[in-house]
Amino acid sequence: MFNLPNTLTFTRIGTVPIIVLLLYFPGKLTAAIATLIFIMASLTDLFDGLLARKYNQVTSMGKFLDPLADKILITSVLIMLVHNGWLQAWIAIVIICREITVTGLRAIAADQNIVIAADRYGKLKTIFQVVALCPLMLHYPWWGFDPNVPGQILIHVALILAVFSGINYLRSFYVLALKEN
């Protein structure tokens, strides 16, 4: 069903090729534009859920597309940062593998009518990822400030949260699956 929350989710997905294209041609201007688009796209994630709940427009399509849009946006930026040499590949690999694993666990759980809700660590991980990716995308020094230093610190915090929350999802899945059997 097409409604405002789902339209925002589709918009977030639609920004990905633009961000990728801008980062494919790295430069101070393209990095700044890509970062602004990324920030706007990330904000749609906040608003689509709020609007869906407030106006009772929660749909199956939205439940499926919202987390998918987040993963497409974040993983695309991570890959482009690695491509440009602005992020170590192992960091992107760990974060992306965590996302794939959690998505797989949720799919298996859903097939067994088990709901594994997002926990606070997963939500905190997402916030740190978005905040970390902004200075990493800006990359170039701005008015004497190097955004890479805070970006690297924040992405390492996001990495720790990703691993911790991933382990937490595995534990939750195991406990819930045991209760079902």
C-alpha positions, 0 to 999 in steps of 0.5 A: 500500500502506498502511503506517506510512510512507505513513500518516505521509505521508497525515497530513502532507497531512491537516494542510494544511487545518487549517493553512490554516484557522488561518492564514485567521483570523490571531491569536496563538493560531491562528498558534501552533497552526498553527505547532505543527501545521506542525512536527509535520507537517514531522517526519513527513517525516523519520520516514516516509522513515527508517521506510520504509527501515529496515523495507523498506516503500518503496513506489511510492505512498510515492515519489510521495506523499512529495515531493508532500506536502512540496510541498503543505504548503510551498506552502500555507503560503507562499500563506497567508503571502502572503495575510496580508501576512506574506511578499512574493509574489515570494518565494513565486512563485520558490519555488513555480515552482522546485518545479513546475519540478523536479517536471516535470523529474523526471517527464520524466526518469522517463519516460525511465528517468532518475533525478534524485536529490535533492541536498544543496542541495535537502535543505538548501533544504527544511530552511531553508524549514521552519525559516524558515516557523516564525517567519514563521507565528508572526508576532506578537511573543512575550515581546518577541521579533519572529520576523519578523526571523529568519524573513525572513533564513532565507526569503531563505537558503531562496530562494537555496538554492531557486534554486541547487538548481533550477539544479543540477537543470536542469544534472543533467537536461541532462547525464543527458538528453544521455547518454541520447541 
